[in-house]
């Protein structure tokens, strides 16, 4: 997915940037980094990565 960012006069609501943020998180590999520690089972690490992604989105 590619984004073209342009300045406009439209009103922006609070969820407009979530798709761009999701793309940036995917490309940065931060979610995998959070889930790759040795501090829990695989399920616990996946939940931690989900919580991390949710918090960043908020």
C-alpha positions as a Python dict, from the first residue, in 0.01 Angstrom:
ca = {
    (1, 'X'): (0, 0, 0),
    (2, 'X'): (134, 343, -90),
    (3, 'X'): (29, 680, 45),
    (4, 'X'): (45, 1017, -120),
    (5, 'X'): (42, 1293, 140),
    (6, 'X'): (-85, 1633, 29),
    (7, 'X'): (-195, 1942, 213),
    (8, 'X'): (-566, 2009, 179),
    (9, 'X'): (-849, 2210, 328),
    (10, 'X'): (-1059, 1909, 440),
    (11, 'X'): (-1136, 1853, 804),
    (12, 'X'): (-940, 1567, 955),
    (13, 'X'): (-1102, 1341, 1213),
    (14, 'X'): (-924, 1142, 1481),
    (15, 'X'): (-895, 814, 1286),
    (16, 'X'): (-761, 947, 957),
    (17, 'X'): (-399, 866, 1035),
    (18, 'X'): (-447, 511, 1162),
    (19, 'X'): (-388, 343, 828),
    (20, 'X'): (-66, 538, 779),
    (21, 'X'): (40, 458, 1135),
    (22, 'X'): (-30, 88, 1077),
    (23, 'X'): (183, 94, 763),
    (24, 'X'): (468, 265, 949),
    (25, 'X'): (449, 8, 1231),
    (26, 'X'): (464, -276, 979),
    (27, 'X'): (763, -128, 801),
    (28, 'X'): (949, -43, 1122),
    (29, 'X'): (919, -402, 1251),
    (30, 'X'): (858, -269, 1604),
    (31, 'X'): (572, -513, 1662),
    (32, 'X'): (803, -808, 1595),
    (33, 'X'): (1069, -657, 1819),
    (34, 'X'): (822, -627, 2108),
    (35, 'X'): (715, -988, 2056),
    (36, 'X'): (1066, -1129, 2033),
    (37, 'X'): (1180, -1091, 2393),
    (38, 'X'): (1240, -1391, 2619),
    (39, 'X'): (993, -1269, 2880),
    (40, 'X'): (701, -1504, 2832),
    (41, 'X'): (538, -1772, 2625),
    (42, 'X'): (462, -1719, 2257),
    (43, 'X'): (97, -1637, 2333),
    (44, 'X'): (199, -1385, 2598),
    (45, 'X'): (444, -1219, 2358),
    (46, 'X'): (180, -1199, 2084),
    (47, 'X'): (-61, -1036, 2330),
    (48, 'X'): (209, -788, 2436),
    (49, 'X'): (270, -699, 2071),
    (50, 'X'): (-108, -652, 2020),
    (51, 'X'): (-129, -427, 2326),
    (52, 'X'): (172, -229, 2204),
    (53, 'X'): (13, -175, 1863),
    (54, 'X'): (-317, -69, 2025),
    (55, 'X'): (-148, 179, 2258),
    (56, 'X'): (46, 336, 1973),
    (57, 'X'): (-279, 366, 1777),
    (58, 'X'): (-447, 545, 2067),
}
